[in-house]
Structures are given as structure tokens and as C-alpha cells.
Amino acid sequence: MRYTLYAENDAFLRKRFLELPKGMYPTERDTQDRKTEEALLQGTHPLSENFRVYPFLALDENGWGAARCLLTVYPNDDRGYVGFFESENSPEAAKLVLDAAAEKARSLGCSRLVGPYNASFWIGYRFKTSSFQRYFTGEPNNRAFYPRLWEFCGFRVTDHYFSNHMRVPVESDAIPKAVKRLARFREDGYDFRTITPKTFDHCLVDIYHLLTELYSTFPGYQPITERQFVSLFGSLKFVLDHEMVKLVYKDGKLAAFVICVPNYGALVEGSIRLRDLGKILKIRRAPKEYVIPYMGVSPAHAGLGNALSELLRQDLIRKNATSFSALIHDGKVTGGFYKNLKIGQTDYVLMERPL
């Protein structure tokens, strides 16, 4: 089949770009956030001042969308970031849009394409490569054959991530080292807190400063302002189980944190449907499963990660809940916390193409 490439960021391309994912995923895995995509295409997203974006779209002979991607270019960065990729299982259609992104990136001085990054590290990145039978809140969502299409187009895997699926813990699962560390940090005057609706805004700013310091070495990291961070993550206030957000302060300064989110599946991704509000509220009232997407410990307070993992274990026992320790880069110490609870794993990758 022959395909036609569109690369002009006009009303026609934007409309078809936004429509393309429709019907590609079952309802329980429909995570498209059309408002975010539209804002990025129009340059009105909170992060738009940080970069330039270039959309590419392939239509088939019948005028149906066959593939799309968005190239993002940052000043003073030799990498072009490719994301919002969707495609039929057509190497030709995928190659048309990815080659066009490569040509544009090269013309702008980039030496390589990396991805998938949905415009920013802070919006979404990585391909999922296993465990497609279910989806948990916040993880990447893509069709299983996408990494293969990218390999056909000259990409190779550069980074691997994983999520640990954890069963409900019991008292006998305690790891003595973690129990002792929790007790020691409390004795040493560390202040263990949970977030509340009243303290959320202040705590979010504290988390921003520690998190951006710790994540600055992550692949694809780009700095954002406090204002941008709050704009992106302020809505967490409405979906969190607040007592499952732990913060540890020492001498008034945040030393460590861990954020757990009830597993809503795709219910809170993209535009929330009115018919799903009841399900969301029911899950929030009594979560039976949690996603653990963020944990951070200041290097000056080594060992707090183990202490926080013990604190979470106690809470998960009390709540009789399973959990996902989510999106861990190979080699990170958090991947080893309470591995005795592990019952499964999901895998993810980042990829790169030299130009």
C-alpha cells in the first residue's frame, strides 16, 4: 500500500493526528490525553516554552491514518526526541514518519533520535515490552509490535526498565535490616510524615526540589521550573490516597519521599469519563492495589529508602493490598526492595537511532 506523508502543523494535520489512536486500544487501555496532545501541537502546553515540536502523519490510500509521531527538539541538545508514536502494523507507514522525523532532526543539528519520549521526560516515555494483558496507572501504553517497527527503522535498545509486581505482604516478610533502619532513623530525630489535603501544595514544592536534583542524571531528563512542575502534577491531589504518600524531614528539610497511587488502571488517564467517576471514587476509598512510581532519597541520608520500604510494607499489610514498584531503571537500588514479595515483572525500553 502507498502512504502519503503530512508534516505541516496545520488544522488538518492536528485533527487527524489526534484522531489516529481512536480504536487502536480496548477501552480499559485507552490512555490518550487529547488535551495534552492538542496543547503541545498548538504550543500552549505548560512546557511548550522549553522546546519546539514537529508532527508527522502518514495516511493510507483511503485517507485513513496509518502512523504518526512527534519530534521534539530542545535548544543546545543534540538529541531529537520522538514520541506520541502510533501506527498500524505496517513497517512502511512507520518508516515514513520516523524517517521524516530523522531528516528534520538532522536538519536542525541533531546527531541522534531517542525515544519514545512524548515531548518530555515529564509527560511520558519508554515502550512497554511485556505483560500486555493488563495496564496499571502511569505506565507506558503501546501496542506490542512498536519496538519491532522501530528496530526496522534503525533504532536499537539503549536502556531497560522494569516494574515489580508484589503480592500482599505479611508480618513474616519483614527484612530485619529494613526494620532496624526505620527504628534507627526515628531515634535519630527524622520526622516521618504523611501528606494531607492541606499540606499537599507545600509538600509538592518540597518534592519538586529533591526530585529534580535526584532525577537530573536520568536518560532524557530536562529541567523544568517549579511552576511547570506544579502545573503538571498538582492534579494528583484528587486521586491520591494521602496516607500512602510518605515524606521524611530532617532539620526541616525534605530528606526522602515515596509516592503511592491507587491503581485506577486507565480510568484517570486522559479525559475522565463521567460514567467512570463512581469507579474512581470507589477505588480511592478502598484501594486494593497501589502503584509506586516515585521514590527519592537525598544522598546525604543513605539508608532511608530501606526504612521507607518497611513503612510501606506495614501499610500494605494493614490495607491488605498488592502493589507495583514501578518503572525502575536497571541497576537502581529500589529494584531490590522486598524482592521476596515479587510475583511478576513488566519490562520497558528506550531506543536510539544515530543520524
N, C-alpha and C positions, 0 to 999 in steps of 0.2 A: 504494500500500500504506500502511496505517496502522501507526504505530510507537508504542511505549509507553516513556516515559522513567522511568528509575530513578536516584535521586540520594541514596539513603540508604546510607551507608558501612557496610553490614551484611554478614553472611556470604554471603547470596545474591548481592549485587552484586559482592563481591570475587571470588567463584568465577567468575561469568560474565564479569567484566571481564578476568580472567586467561586465560580460555578463548577469548575472541573472536579473537585473532590467529591461532589454530591453523588451518593450511591456507591462509592468505592468501598465503604466500610459498613458493617452492620450497625444498627442504632446503638448498641452497647459499647461500640468502639468509635463512635463519631465524635471526634475531639476538635474539629475545625473551629477556630476562633475567627470568624469572618470580620469582626470589628477590628481586631488587631491587624489582620492582613490588609484590610482596606486602608487603615490609618498608615501603615507602612508604605503602601503604594502611593498614597496621596501626600506623604511627607508630614503627617500630623501626629504621628506616634510620639510619646514622651522621649523616645531615644532617637528620633529622626535627625536631630541636630548633630548626632555623632557620626553619621555615615551617609553614603549615597546608595540607592538601590536601583537595580536594573532587572525588570521582569522579562521572562521569555516563555513563550507559549507555542505549542505545536497543535494544529488542528488537522484532522484526517480529511479524506476526500469528501466526506459527507458534512463537513463543518463541525464535527464533534471534537471536543477537547481530548487530546491523546497524552500530552505530557506538559509539565510546567516546572519552572524553578525560578528562584530569585537570587540574583547575585548582589552581595553587599560588599562595599569597598570602604575601608577606613583610611583617613589621612595617615601618612607615614607608616603604613603597614604593607608589606609586600605580599600578603595573602589576600586572595579573594575568597569570600565566604559564600557558599552555595547552600541554600535551604529551601523550605516550602516546596520540596520536590514531591510531585505526584505524577504517576504515569500508568498507562496500561502496560501490560507485559509485552512491550514492543521495544527491542533494542534500538530500532531505527528512530522511533519517536524520542526516546530518552537521549540518544546520541545527538539528535538535532538541537535540543535545548541546552544540553550540557556543553556541547562544542561551541554553541553561540556564547554561552557564559564564559567559557575559556578564552575565546577570541576577544571578548570585551575586556576581560580582566587583564589579558596580556597587553592590550592597547592602553590600559590605564597604569601600566608599570608593575603589575603583579607577576610574581615568579611561580606561583602555585595556587591551586584551588584546594580548599579544605572544606569538609562538611560531613554530614549535613549540619549547618547552623541556620536557624530560622532568623536571620538578620543579626542575632545577638546571642551570645552565651547566656544572657539573662532571660531570653524568651524561650529557647528550646534548642537542643542539639542532640546528635547521636542517632544511629539507626538501631532499632531492636533486631536481634538475630535469632531469638529462641522464645519458647513459651508463648506462642501466639494465641493459645486457647483462651487467654484472659488478659484484661488490661487493668492496671492499678493507677490511681490518681497521680498525675505528674510525670509519668514515664513517657518516653518517646512512643509515637504511634506511626507505624508504616506498614506497607504490605511486605510480605516475607521475601519477595524477589527483588526488592530495591537494591540491596548491596550487590547482587549479581549484575544488575543493569549498570551500576556504577563501575564495577570491575570491567565490564565490556567497554566502557567509555574511558578506560585508562586510569581509574582510581585504584589505590591499594589501601589496605587497612594499616593504620598507624597506631591506634590506641584501642584498648579493650576495657570495658566496664562490666560490672555485674551487680545484680540485686539478690540478696539472700532472702529466701522465703523461710520464715521462722514459725515454728509451732507455738502453741500456748505454753509458756514456761510453768514449771512447778518449783516448789521450795528446794527440792534436791538438786536442781540445776545450778544452784549458786556456785560461783567460782570464788574460792577463798581470797585470791589476790584482789579481785574487784570489791568484795565486801570490806576487806581491810582498808583499801584505799578510800572508799566512801566514808568510813568511820574516821580515818586519819584527817581527811580534808575538813570534815565537820569540826573535829577537835582543834584544828589549826585556824579556825575562825572564818572559813569560807562560808558565804551566805548563799544557801540554795533556795531559789525562789521558783514559783510558777507564775506564768503571765496571767493577767486578768484583763477584762474589757477596759477597765480604767487605766491600767498601766501599759496597754498594748502599744500605743503610739510612741511613748518614750522608749520602751524596750526595743521596738523595731529599729529605732535610730541607733541604739547601742549595738544591736546585732549587725546593722549595716557596717559600722566601723570595724568590728572584729572580722566579720565575714569577708569583706573586701580585702582586708590585709591577708587573710589566710588563703583566699582563692586566687590571689594575683599570679600564682605560678601555674594555674590550671591551663590546659590546652584551650586556646581560643578566648581566654579572658580579655575583656576590655573594660576599663574603668567606667563607672557611671557615678553621677552625683547623688548626694543624699536625697535630693528632691525627686530624682528619677527613680531611685530605689523604692521610696515610699509610694510613689505613683504605681509602680509595678506590683508591689506586694502588700499594699495596705488592705486590699480586699480579703486577705487571709483571715482578718478579724472575724469574718462572718461564717467561716467554715471550720475554724479550729475547735478542738476540744482543749480549752485553755489550760487545764491542769496537766496536759501532756506536752506543754512547752516548758522546758526547764532552762533556767538561767543561773549561772554561778558567778557571784561577785566577790572580789577581794579588795578591801580598802576602797569600796565604792566604784570600782571599775570592773566591767564585764570580763571575766576570765574564760568562760566557756558557755556553750549553749547547745541544746538539741531541740529540734522541732519535729513533732509527730503530728500527722494529719490523718483524720479518719479516712479510710479507703472508700471513696464515693464512686470508684470506677470512673466512667466518663461523665457522670451526672453534673459535675461542676466545671467541666472543660468547655470553653467556648461560651455560647449563649445558653443560659439556663432556661429550660422549658418549664412553663407554668405547671404542666402535668407532672413534672418531676419534683416539685417543691416538697410535697409530702414525703417522698422517699428520702430526700436530702435531710429534712428535719428529723426523720426517724433515725437515720444513721448517726446524725450529730448527737442526738440524745443518748444513744446507747451503742457506740461503735463496737463492732466485734473484730475489727481488723484495722491496723494502723500502717501508714506509710511513714518511714523515717528518712526524709530527703536531705536534711541538713544537720550536721553536727560540726562544731568548731571549738577548738581548744587553743588558747594562746600558748606559744612555745615556752613562755615563762612559767607555765603551770602544768607541766607534763604529768600525766597520770590521771588527770581529770576525766579523760574520755572513758577510762575503765570505771571510774566512780559513777559517771552518768549512765553507763550501760547497766550497772547494777540497780540504779534508781529506776530506770525504765523497766527492768525485769520485774521489780516488785510491783510496779503499777500494772503491768500486763497480767501478772498473776491475779491481782485484785479485780481487774476488768475481764478476766478470762478471755483475752484477745490474742489473736495471732498478729504477725507483723511482717513488713518488708523493710529490710535495711537496704536502702535504695541507691542505685546509680553510683557505685563505688569504683574508683579508678584502680586498676591493678597496682598492687604494692602498698595501698593505703592501709594504715593500721586498723581503721574502722571495719575493714573486711573480716577481721579476726575476732571481733567482739561476739561472745556467746555463740560460737560456731557449733556448739553441742546442741543448739536448738534448730539448726538448719535442716530443712526438709526438701528444698529445691532451690533452683537458681535460674535467673533470666540474664541473658547476655546482650551487650550492646557494643557498637564500634564507631570510631571516627575514621574517615578516609581522606586521602590526599591524592592530587594529580599534579605532577610537575608541568609547567608551561614552557 
